[in-house]
Amino acid sequence: MRAVPELNGPSFSQFDISLRDTAANFKLKQRRVGRASVKLGAVDIGSGLLGGEPLRVFEVLGGEHTVGDFAATRTHGTPVVLDSLI
């Protein structure tokens, strides 16, 4: 994800989901797995992916939180923006 903050505000002016393979130089700092729960507010995933139905969670099997360092450089190719959330 790439988040660009607003110039004069508490939010973001741009929030993009991008694809670039940085696995080759990823250095794991912390990984936690375990039980989890999920609460969703209004979700607009656009494009009619669910035929206009709301996104619902039926069951949560677990959760994972990963923290790591990586470099996104030209050697990893050109990033592709999959979607923009703002």
Helices and strands as residue ranges (DSSP letters): E 2-5, E 12-19, G 23-25, E 27-34, E 63-69, G 74-76, E 80-84
